[in-house]
Amino acid sequence: MEKESFTFFKDLVEAPSPSGYEQPAQKVWRERMAAYADRIETDMHGNCIAIKHEKGSPRILLAGHCDELGFMVNYITDDGFIYFRTIGGFDANIIPGRRVTIHTKNGPLLGVTGKKAIHVMTDEERKKKAEVHDIWIDIGVKDKKEAQSLVSVGDPITYPVGVETLRENLYVSRAFDDKAGSFAVGDVLRLLSGKTFKAAVHAVSTVQEEVGLRGARTSAFGVDPKVGIAVDVTFATDHPDMDKKKNGDVRLGGGPVIARGANINPVVERTLIRAAEEEGIPYQLEGEPGGTGTDANAIQLTRAGVATGLVSIPLRYMHTAVEMLNLQDVENVSKLLAAFITRVDDSTDFRP
């Protein structure tokens, strides 16, 4: 990946954006898209929409959600300890014993998630499943009054860890789900620069996917596309404890994952596969027999229906602070979408 693109990728992933508080990451995305889009707008929901060749046809929407998992300040004890609620789906067992950043009106504030030390637990407590309401955040204050001078109920919270190289093209970070997808749909506009194509392209960095596919629903309604392709992450199954009989065969470095099934328009699916094969882009397939838990689900059901596709980035350890991906897969997603767009015009009949 080019240095400038990687800087954008890293800055986007590391900018905090728990659902409902997308501004820092969206600001990074808007600034980058200014170099490649003909026009950029932000709707009332917070979705950022970068538009290229606006008067073209058909209208294509590309969606990658920019929001990440997080927490929210819920209650402050008399002693100044903070209890919280989760934003999105967490495994409570991996929350304790971590640094967190509370995003306050006065700027970021460091805290740590606390839990009784294992040395003083009873045998019954050691076997008990972790519950979010039993975990607190310690910001090192003496009492509630001091805590309230620093934080407020409703303040968002994220893990502070950022992008690091593991080996060659493998990277780890929090929030690759799905800022990697948000990056990928934006990078499509860069790849389309100087190319001839018929479609109008609306690349959207969507919001609030982790709490109900909300941004995809509103942005797809507003854009009113004929074709919509969501870019998200999917479960890599190339590590221990993943059952390929249940979850399929998906590998880091194996290329973009093209979904097939009820949520997917067959013409979109076939065109994506043809584009990959003609351009020499590696790809993988996954079967999705019903609706998917991605923006593709909301896009397909917008208005009278949208011809929808889903292209995913293989990811290990989803919804943890150490999500892992292969950067070549991210690059190939953008290349695949750009190749798809150049193969679509008004003569393409997307009716199944």
C-alpha positions as CSV (number, residue, x, y, z in Angstrom):
1,M,0.0,0.0,0.0
2,E,1.2,3.5,-0.9
3,K,2.5,5.5,2.1
4,E,-0.1,8.2,1.8
5,S,-2.9,5.6,1.7
6,F,-1.5,3.7,4.6
7,T,-1.4,7.0,6.6
8,F,-5.1,7.5,5.9
9,F,-5.8,3.9,6.8
10,K,-4.0,4.2,10.2
11,D,-5.4,7.6,11.0
12,L,-8.9,6.5,10.3
13,V,-8.6,3.3,12.4
14,E,-7.1,5.1,15.4
15,A,-9.6,8.0,15.4
16,P,-12.3,7.1,18.0
17,S,-15.8,6.6,16.8
18,P,-18.1,4.6,19.1
19,S,-21.7,4.4,17.7
20,G,-23.3,7.8,18.2
21,Y,-20.0,9.7,18.5
22,E,-18.6,9.3,15.0
23,Q,-17.1,12.8,14.5
24,P,-13.3,12.2,14.9
25,A,-13.1,9.3,12.4
26,Q,-15.6,10.9,10.0
27,K,-13.5,14.1,10.0
28,V,-10.5,12.0,8.9
29,W,-12.6,10.4,6.2
30,R,-14.0,13.6,4.8
31,E,-10.6,15.3,4.7
32,R,-9.2,12.4,2.7
33,M,-12.1,12.1,0.3
34,A,-11.8,15.8,-0.6
35,A,-8.9,14.9,-2.9
36,Y,-11.0,12.4,-5.0
37,A,-14.7,13.2,-4.7
38,D,-16.6,15.7,-6.8
39,R,-18.7,16.6,-3.8
40,I,-18.9,15.5,-0.2
41,E,-21.9,15.8,2.1
42,T,-22.8,14.8,5.6
43,D,-26.5,13.9,6.3
44,M,-28.5,14.5,9.4
45,H,-27.6,11.1,10.8
46,G,-23.8,11.7,10.4
47,N,-23.2,9.5,7.4
48,C,-20.4,11.0,5.2
49,I,-21.2,10.6,1.5
50,A,-18.4,11.2,-1.2
51,I,-19.8,11.5,-4.7
52,K,-18.1,10.9,-8.0
53,H,-19.6,11.3,-11.5
54,E,-22.9,12.4,-9.9
55,K,-24.9,12.7,-13.2
56,G,-23.9,9.2,-14.2
57,S,-26.2,6.1,-14.2
58,P,-26.9,3.7,-12.6
59,R,-26.4,5.1,-9.1
60,I,-24.2,2.9,-7.0
61,L,-23.8,3.1,-3.3
62,L,-20.7,1.7,-1.5
63,A,-21.0,1.5,2.3
64,G,-18.4,0.8,5.0
65,H,-19.4,1.6,8.5
66,C,-17.1,3.9,10.5
67,D,-18.5,3.3,14.0
68,E,-16.8,0.9,16.5
69,L,-17.6,-0.9,19.7
70,G,-17.3,1.2,22.8
71,F,-18.7,1.9,26.3
72,M,-20.8,4.6,27.8
73,V,-20.5,6.2,31.3
74,N,-23.6,5.0,33.2
75,Y,-23.2,5.6,36.9
76,I,-20.6,7.1,39.3
77,T,-20.3,5.8,42.8
78,D,-19.7,7.9,45.9
79,D,-16.1,6.8,45.8
80,G,-15.7,8.0,42.2
81,F,-15.7,4.7,40.4
82,I,-17.4,4.5,37.1
83,Y,-19.9,1.9,35.9
84,F,-20.7,1.7,32.2
85,R,-22.9,0.2,29.5
86,T,-21.6,-1.4,26.3
87,I,-22.1,0.1,22.9
88,G,-22.3,-2.9,20.6
89,G,-21.6,-6.6,21.3
90,F,-18.8,-7.4,23.7
91,D,-17.4,-10.5,25.3
92,A,-17.5,-9.4,28.9
93,N,-14.7,-11.8,29.9
94,I,-12.1,-9.7,28.0
95,I,-13.1,-6.3,29.3
96,P,-11.4,-6.3,32.8
97,G,-7.7,-5.3,33.2
98,R,-7.5,-2.9,30.3
99,R,-6.7,0.7,29.7
100,V,-9.6,2.8,28.3
101,T,-10.0,6.3,27.1
102,I,-13.1,8.3,28.2
103,H,-13.9,11.0,25.6
104,T,-15.1,13.9,27.7
105,K,-16.0,17.5,26.8
106,N,-12.6,18.5,28.0
107,G,-10.7,15.9,26.0
108,P,-9.6,12.3,26.4
109,L,-9.2,10.9,29.9
110,L,-7.3,7.7,30.8
111,G,-8.9,5.1,33.0
112,V,-8.6,1.4,33.7
113,T,-11.2,-1.4,33.9
114,G,-11.1,-3.0,37.4
115,K,-12.1,-6.3,38.8
116,K,-11.4,-8.1,42.0
117,A,-7.9,-9.7,41.9
118,I,-7.9,-13.5,41.3
119,H,-5.9,-14.0,44.5
120,V,-8.9,-12.9,46.7
121,M,-11.6,-14.6,44.7
122,T,-13.5,-17.6,46.1
123,D,-13.6,-20.8,44.0
124,E,-17.2,-19.9,43.0
125,E,-16.2,-16.4,41.9
126,R,-13.4,-17.7,39.8
127,K,-15.8,-19.9,37.9
128,K,-18.4,-17.2,37.4
129,K,-18.9,-15.7,34.0
130,A,-17.9,-12.0,33.8
131,E,-20.8,-9.6,33.8
132,V,-20.5,-6.0,32.6
133,H,-22.3,-4.6,35.7
134,D,-19.6,-6.2,37.9
135,I,-16.8,-4.3,36.1
136,W,-15.9,-0.7,36.8
137,I,-13.5,2.0,35.5
138,D,-11.0,3.6,37.9
139,I,-9.8,7.1,36.9
140,G,-7.8,7.6,40.1
141,V,-10.0,10.2,41.9
142,K,-10.9,10.5,45.6
143,D,-14.7,10.8,45.3
144,K,-17.8,11.3,43.2
145,K,-17.5,15.1,43.2
146,E,-14.0,14.9,41.7
147,A,-15.1,12.3,39.1
148,Q,-18.1,14.4,38.1
149,S,-15.7,17.4,37.5
150,L,-14.0,15.2,34.8
151,V,-16.6,13.0,33.3
152,S,-20.4,13.0,32.7
153,V,-23.0,10.3,32.3
154,G,-23.2,9.5,28.6
155,D,-19.5,10.1,27.8
156,P,-18.3,7.5,25.3
157,I,-15.3,5.2,26.0
158,T,-13.0,3.2,23.8
159,Y,-9.9,1.1,24.0
160,P,-6.8,3.3,23.2
161,V,-4.8,0.7,21.3
162,G,-4.0,1.5,17.7
163,V,-2.5,-0.1,14.5
164,E,0.6,-2.2,14.9
165,T,2.5,-4.4,12.5
166,L,2.5,-8.1,13.4
167,R,4.4,-9.5,10.5
168,E,4.7,-8.5,6.8
169,N,1.2,-7.6,5.7
170,L,-0.5,-8.6,9.0
171,Y,-1.7,-5.8,11.2
172,V,-3.5,-5.8,14.6
173,S,-5.7,-3.1,16.1
174,R,-9.0,-2.4,17.7
175,A,-11.8,-1.2,15.3
176,F,-10.7,-2.8,12.0
177,D,-14.4,-3.7,12.2
178,D,-15.2,-1.8,10.2
179,K,-13.0,1.2,9.6
180,A,-11.0,-1.1,7.2
181,G,-14.3,-1.2,5.2
182,S,-14.8,2.5,5.5
183,F,-11.3,3.0,4.2
184,A,-11.8,0.5,1.3
185,V,-14.9,2.2,-0.1
186,G,-13.2,5.6,0.1
187,D,-10.1,4.3,-1.6
188,V,-12.3,3.2,-4.5
189,L,-12.7,6.8,-5.5
190,R,-8.9,7.2,-5.7
191,L,-8.7,4.1,-8.0
192,L,-11.4,5.5,-10.2
193,S,-9.6,8.8,-10.7
194,G,-8.7,9.1,-14.4
195,K,-10.9,6.1,-15.4
196,T,-13.9,6.1,-17.6
197,F,-17.1,4.7,-16.2
198,K,-20.9,5.2,-16.6
199,A,-22.2,5.0,-13.0
200,A,-22.7,7.6,-10.4
201,V,-20.7,6.5,-7.3
202,H,-21.7,7.4,-3.8
203,A,-19.1,6.1,-1.3
204,V,-20.6,6.3,2.2
205,S,-18.9,6.0,5.5
206,T,-21.9,4.9,7.5
207,V,-22.7,5.3,11.2
208,Q,-24.3,3.2,13.9
209,E,-24.0,-0.2,12.2
210,E,-23.0,-1.8,15.5
211,V,-26.3,-0.7,17.1
212,G,-28.7,-1.8,14.4
213,L,-27.5,-1.0,10.8
214,R,-29.0,2.5,11.3
215,G,-26.7,4.6,9.1
216,A,-27.0,2.3,6.2
217,R,-30.8,2.5,6.4
218,T,-30.9,6.3,6.3
219,S,-28.1,6.8,3.8
220,A,-29.5,4.3,1.3
221,F,-32.9,5.9,1.5
222,G,-31.4,9.3,0.8
223,V,-29.1,8.2,-2.0
224,D,-31.8,5.9,-3.6
225,P,-29.3,3.7,-5.5
226,K,-30.0,1.0,-8.0
227,V,-27.0,-1.0,-6.7
228,G,-25.6,-1.1,-3.2
229,I,-22.5,-2.9,-2.0
230,A,-21.6,-3.1,1.6
231,V,-18.0,-3.7,2.7
232,D,-17.6,-5.2,6.2
233,V,-15.4,-7.8,7.9
234,T,-16.1,-11.5,8.1
235,F,-14.8,-14.3,10.3
236,A,-11.5,-15.7,9.2
237,T,-11.5,-19.4,10.1
238,D,-7.8,-20.1,9.7
239,H,-7.1,-20.2,13.4
240,P,-7.8,-22.7,16.3
241,D,-11.4,-23.2,17.6
242,M,-13.1,-22.1,14.3
243,D,-15.2,-24.9,12.8
244,K,-15.1,-24.7,9.0
245,K,-18.1,-27.0,8.8
246,K,-20.1,-24.2,10.5
247,N,-18.3,-21.1,9.4
248,G,-16.8,-21.9,6.0
249,D,-13.2,-21.7,4.8
250,V,-12.0,-18.1,5.0
251,R,-8.3,-17.2,5.2
252,L,-6.3,-14.0,5.8
253,G,-4.5,-13.1,2.6
254,G,-7.0,-15.2,0.5
255,G,-8.6,-12.1,-0.9
256,P,-12.0,-10.4,-0.6
257,V,-14.9,-12.6,0.5
258,I,-17.9,-12.4,-1.9
259,A,-21.1,-13.4,-0.2
260,R,-23.8,-15.4,-1.9
261,G,-27.4,-15.9,-0.7
262,A,-30.7,-14.3,0.0
263,N,-29.2,-10.9,0.9
264,I,-27.3,-10.8,-2.3
265,N,-28.5,-9.9,-5.8
266,P,-27.3,-12.7,-8.2
267,V,-26.3,-10.3,-11.0
268,V,-24.2,-8.2,-8.6
269,E,-22.6,-11.4,-7.3
270,R,-21.8,-12.7,-10.7
271,T,-20.4,-9.4,-11.9
272,L,-18.1,-9.2,-8.8
273,I,-16.8,-12.7,-9.5
274,R,-16.3,-11.9,-13.2
275,A,-14.5,-8.7,-12.3
276,A,-12.2,-10.5,-9.9
277,E,-11.3,-13.3,-12.4
278,E,-10.7,-10.9,-15.3
279,E,-8.5,-8.6,-13.2
280,G,-6.6,-11.4,-11.5
281,I,-7.9,-10.4,-8.0
282,P,-7.9,-13.4,-5.6
283,Y,-11.3,-13.9,-3.9
284,Q,-13.1,-16.2,-1.6
285,L,-16.8,-17.2,-1.3
286,E,-19.1,-17.4,1.7
287,G,-22.7,-18.6,1.9
288,E,-25.3,-16.5,3.7
289,P,-28.6,-18.3,3.6
290,G,-30.6,-15.4,5.1
291,G,-30.2,-11.7,6.0
292,T,-26.7,-10.7,7.1
293,G,-25.8,-8.7,10.2
294,T,-24.2,-6.1,7.9
295,D,-25.2,-2.9,6.2
296,A,-26.1,-5.0,3.2
297,N,-29.2,-6.2,5.0
298,A,-30.5,-2.6,5.5
299,I,-29.5,-1.5,1.9
300,Q,-31.3,-4.4,0.2
301,L,-34.6,-3.6,2.0
302,T,-34.5,0.2,1.3
303,R,-37.5,1.7,-0.6
304,A,-38.7,-0.9,-3.2
305,G,-35.4,-2.8,-2.9
306,V,-31.8,-2.4,-4.0
307,A,-29.6,-4.8,-6.0
308,T,-27.2,-5.6,-3.2
309,G,-23.8,-7.1,-2.7
310,L,-21.6,-7.8,0.2
311,V,-17.8,-7.9,0.0
312,S,-15.9,-8.7,3.2
313,I,-12.4,-8.5,4.6
314,P,-11.2,-11.6,6.5
315,L,-10.7,-10.8,10.1
316,R,-9.4,-12.8,13.1
317,Y,-10.5,-12.1,16.7
318,M,-13.5,-9.9,15.8
319,H,-14.8,-7.5,18.5
320,T,-11.6,-7.6,20.5
321,A,-8.8,-5.1,21.0
322,V,-6.5,-7.3,18.8
323,E,-8.4,-7.7,15.6
324,M,-6.1,-9.0,12.8
325,L,-6.2,-8.6,9.1
326,N,-4.0,-8.8,6.0
327,L,-3.6,-5.4,4.4
328,Q,-3.5,-6.9,0.9
329,D,-7.1,-8.1,1.4
330,V,-8.1,-4.5,2.1
331,E,-6.4,-3.2,-1.0
332,N,-7.9,-6.0,-3.1
333,V,-11.4,-5.1,-1.9
334,S,-11.0,-1.6,-3.3
335,K,-9.6,-2.9,-6.6
336,L,-12.5,-5.3,-6.9
337,L,-15.1,-2.6,-6.3
338,A,-13.5,-0.3,-8.8
339,A,-13.4,-3.1,-11.4
340,F,-17.1,-3.8,-10.7
341,I,-18.0,-0.2,-11.3
342,T,-16.3,0.0,-14.7
343,R,-18.3,-3.0,-15.8
344,V,-21.8,-1.6,-15.0
345,D,-23.9,0.7,-17.1
346,D,-27.6,1.3,-17.8
347,S,-27.8,-1.8,-20.0
348,T,-27.1,-4.0,-17.0
349,D,-30.3,-5.7,-15.9
350,F,-30.1,-6.4,-12.1
351,R,-33.5,-8.1,-11.9
352,P,-33.0,-11.7,-10.5
